[in-house]
Amino acid sequence: MSDAPIIRVQGLHKSFGKLEVLRGLDFEVKRGEVLAIIGPSGSGKSTLLRCLNFLEEYQAGEVRFDDQLVGYRRSGAGKLKLDSENNVRRIRARMGMVFQSFNLFPHKTVLENVMEGPLVVQRVSRTEAEQRGRTLLQRVGLIDKIGAYPAQLSGGQQQRAAIARALAMQPDAMLFDEPTSALDPELVGEVLEVMQSLAAEGMTMVVVTHEMGFARQVADRVMVMDRGEIIELAPPAQVFGAPKSPRTAEFLRRVLH
């Protein structure tokens, strides 16, 4: 893990109308680090993730990826202005995103889904895109499903295909928004296994999750959010073994018992 942060968030505020969802968040993610984000429903976890790659505009503060401001640029007077869509897309392409719902194209095969980003966004050759796709589908255990359509796959297989699709863009970091929440319990393990192997290979990962076992065993640090604030940010042993915040202790008591 490199000491240099690849993601830096400072004073981040996000509101929907009068509802303040993120209240001045400050944190960094180092290159090669796995950060798990946990907390009660409605605490702002998914909104934070979507602000990191500017799927949601934020109203104040900064998000920097590899020291580049995400979503905005500074004018000559130092004021923030919305960045061009091209620049946003360029930075976003460096952050793979895996959603709760798999968002695969239903009319394309598994292999075609994985090839789509490299072909359309990166404009690589079809030969290279296919080779990249086959390698990644082998990696996530789906090489025997390359000709199948999403409707022919289980939820766990669809989510593994979605992970392969995100990896096909060769991102510098991966963002996971509760990737197992839509899965039947018996399918959760196969997705977490793929994520665990990515972590072992040194992929930078920010994971919003309800899977406490994953947060405890795989994450380098765990961030606990509640009511739009970071109430705890520490290694898993501290968060789960000796939380400093009473709100963290109460949340863990409810989810672990």
C-alpha positions in Angstrom: 0.0 0.0 0.0 1.4 3.4 -1.0 1.2 6.3 1.6 0.1 8.7 -1.1 -3.7 9.0 -1.1 -5.4 8.3 -4.4 -8.7 9.7 -3.1 -8.9 12.8 -0.9 -12.2 14.2 0.4 -12.2 17.6 2.2 -15.2 19.4 3.7 -17.7 17.4 1.5 -21.3 18.6 1.8 -24.3 17.2 -0.2 -27.9 18.2 0.1 -31.1 17.1 -1.6 -33.3 20.2 -1.3 -33.3 21.1 2.4 -32.1 17.6 3.4 -28.4 17.7 4.2 -27.2 14.2 3.5 -23.4 14.7 3.9 -22.2 17.1 6.5 -18.6 18.1 5.9 -16.7 14.8 5.4 -12.9 14.6 5.5 -10.9 11.4 4.8 -8.3 9.9 2.4 -7.9 6.5 0.8 -4.4 5.4 0.1 -3.4 3.6 -3.1 -3.9 -0.1 -2.5 -6.1 0.4 0.5 -9.5 -1.3 1.1 -11.9 1.0 2.9 -15.2 -0.5 4.1 -18.0 2.0 4.8 -20.7 0.8 7.2 -23.6 2.4 9.1 -27.3 2.5 9.4 -29.6 2.9 6.4 -30.0 6.5 5.4 -26.6 7.6 6.8 -25.3 8.8 3.4 -23.1 5.9 2.5 -24.3 5.4 -1.1 -24.5 9.1 -1.7 -20.9 9.5 -0.6 -19.8 6.8 -3.0 -21.7 8.5 -5.9 -20.0 11.8 -5.1 -16.6 10.2 -5.4 -17.0 9.7 -9.1 -19.5 12.6 -9.6 -22.6 10.6 -10.3 -23.9 13.0 -7.7 -23.0 16.7 -7.7 -21.8 18.0 -4.3 -22.5 21.5 -3.1 -19.3 22.3 -1.1 -15.9 20.9 -0.4 -13.6 18.9 -2.7 -13.2 15.4 -4.0 -9.8 14.7 -5.5 -8.8 11.6 -7.4 -5.0 11.2 -8.0 -4.8 14.9 -7.0 -7.3 15.9 -9.7 -10.4 17.8 -8.7 -13.4 15.6 -9.5 -16.4 17.3 -11.1 -15.3 20.8 -10.8 -12.5 23.1 -11.9 -11.3 26.3 -10.4 -11.8 29.6 -12.2 -9.1 32.3 -12.4 -10.7 33.8 -9.3 -10.4 30.5 -7.5 -14.2 29.7 -7.5 -15.4 26.3 -8.3 -17.2 25.7 -11.7 -18.6 22.6 -13.1 -16.0 20.7 -15.2 -16.6 19.6 -18.7 -18.4 16.3 -19.2 -15.3 15.0 -21.1 -13.1 15.6 -18.1 -15.6 14.1 -15.7 -15.9 11.0 -17.9 -12.1 10.7 -18.1 -11.7 10.6 -14.3 -14.8 8.5 -13.9 -13.3 5.9 -16.2 -10.5 5.4 -13.8 -12.9 4.4 -11.0 -14.8 1.2 -11.6 -18.3 1.2 -10.1 -20.3 -1.9 -9.1 -23.9 -1.2 -8.1 -26.5 -3.1 -6.0 -28.4 -3.9 -9.2 -26.2 -5.4 -11.9 -27.1 -3.0 -14.7 -26.0 -5.5 -17.4 -27.3 -5.0 -21.0 -30.0 -7.7 -21.3 -29.6 -8.0 -25.0 -25.9 -8.6 -24.9 -24.0 -11.8 -23.9 -21.8 -11.8 -20.8 -18.7 -11.4 -23.0 -20.3 -8.6 -25.0 -21.2 -6.8 -21.7 -17.6 -6.9 -20.5 -16.2 -5.8 -23.9 -18.5 -2.8 -24.2 -16.5 -0.3 -22.2 -13.1 -0.9 -23.8 -14.7 -0.9 -27.3 -16.9 2.2 -26.9 -15.0 4.4 -24.3 -11.4 3.3 -24.8 -11.7 2.5 -28.5 -9.5 -0.6 -28.2 -9.6 -3.2 -31.0 -12.3 -5.9 -30.9 -9.5 -8.5 -30.6 -8.0 -6.8 -27.5 -11.4 -6.2 -25.9 -12.3 -9.8 -26.4 -9.0 -11.0 -25.0 -9.4 -8.7 -22.0 -13.0 -9.9 -21.5 -12.1 -13.6 -21.6 -9.2 -13.1 -19.1 -11.5 -11.3 -16.7 -14.4 -13.8 -17.0 -11.9 -16.5 -16.3 -10.7 -14.6 -13.2 -14.3 -14.2 -11.8 -15.2 -17.9 -12.6 -17.5 -17.3 -15.5 -15.5 -18.4 -18.5 -18.1 -21.1 -19.2 -20.8 -18.4 -19.4 -19.3 -16.1 -22.0 -22.1 -16.8 -24.5 -25.0 -16.6 -21.9 -27.3 -13.7 -21.5 -27.9 -12.0 -18.1 -31.3 -13.5 -17.7 -29.7 -17.0 -17.9 -27.5 -16.2 -14.9 -28.0 -16.3 -11.2 -27.8 -13.1 -9.3 -24.3 -14.0 -8.0 -23.1 -14.7 -11.6 -24.6 -11.4 -12.8 -22.8 -9.5 -10.1 -19.5 -11.3 -10.9 -20.0 -10.3 -14.6 -20.6 -6.7 -13.5 -17.3 -6.8 -11.6 -15.5 -8.1 -14.7 -17.2 -5.4 -16.7 -15.9 -2.7 -14.4 -12.4 -4.3 -14.3 -12.3 -4.3 -18.1 -11.7 -0.6 -18.1 -8.5 -1.2 -16.1 -9.4 1.2 -13.3 -7.1 2.6 -10.7 -9.8 2.1 -8.0 -13.0 0.2 -7.5 -16.2 1.5 -5.8 -18.7 -1.0 -4.6 -22.2 0.1 -3.5 -23.6 -2.8 -1.4 -22.7 -5.3 -4.1 -24.3 -8.3 -2.3 -27.5 -6.6 -1.0 -29.7 -7.9 -3.9 -28.4 -11.4 -3.7 -29.9 -14.5 -2.1 -27.8 -15.4 1.0 -26.3 -18.5 -0.6 -24.9 -16.4 -3.5 -23.2 -13.8 -1.4 -20.0 -15.8 -0.8 -19.1 -16.1 -4.4 -19.1 -12.4 -4.9 -17.2 -11.6 -1.7 -14.6 -14.2 -2.8 -13.9 -12.3 -6.0 -13.7 -9.0 -4.0 -11.4 -10.6 -1.5 -9.1 -11.7 -4.4 -9.0 -8.2 -5.8 -8.1 -6.8 -2.4 -5.3 -9.4 -2.1 -3.9 -8.2 -5.5 -3.7 -4.7 -4.2 -6.7 -3.1 -5.9 -7.8 0.2 -4.2 -11.4 -0.4 -3.1 -14.1 1.6 -1.4 -16.9 -0.7 -0.4 -20.3 0.3 1.1 -21.4 -2.9 2.7 -23.7 -4.7 5.2 -21.3 -7.7 5.3 -19.6 -7.2 8.6 -17.4 -10.3 8.1 -16.0 -8.7 4.9 -15.4 -5.4 6.7 -13.7 -7.1 9.6 -11.5 -9.5 7.7 -10.6 -7.8 4.4 -10.7 -4.0 5.0 -7.6 -2.1 6.0 -9.9 0.5 7.6 -13.5 0.8 8.4 -15.5 4.0 8.2 -18.7 4.2 10.2 -21.3 6.8 9.1 -24.4 8.0 10.8 -26.7 11.0 9.9 -24.3 12.2 7.2 -21.2 12.2 9.4 -18.2 10.0 9.9 -18.4 8.9 13.5 -15.5 6.4 13.4 -12.6 5.7 11.0 -10.1 3.1 12.2 -8.7 -0.3 11.6 -11.3 -3.1 11.9 -9.9 -4.4 15.2 -10.6 -1.1 16.8 -14.0 -0.5 15.2 -15.3 -3.9 16.0 -13.3 -4.6 19.2 -13.2 -1.3 21.0 -15.2 1.4 19.2 -14.7 4.9 20.5 -18.1 6.2 19.6 -21.2 5.1 21.5 -23.2 5.4 18.2 -20.8 2.9 16.6 -21.2 0.5 19.6 -25.0 0.8 19.4 -25.0 0.2 15.6 -22.8 -2.9 15.9 -24.8 -4.2 18.8 -27.9 -4.1 16.6 -26.3 -5.7 13.5 -24.2 -8.3 15.1 -26.7 -9.8 17.6 
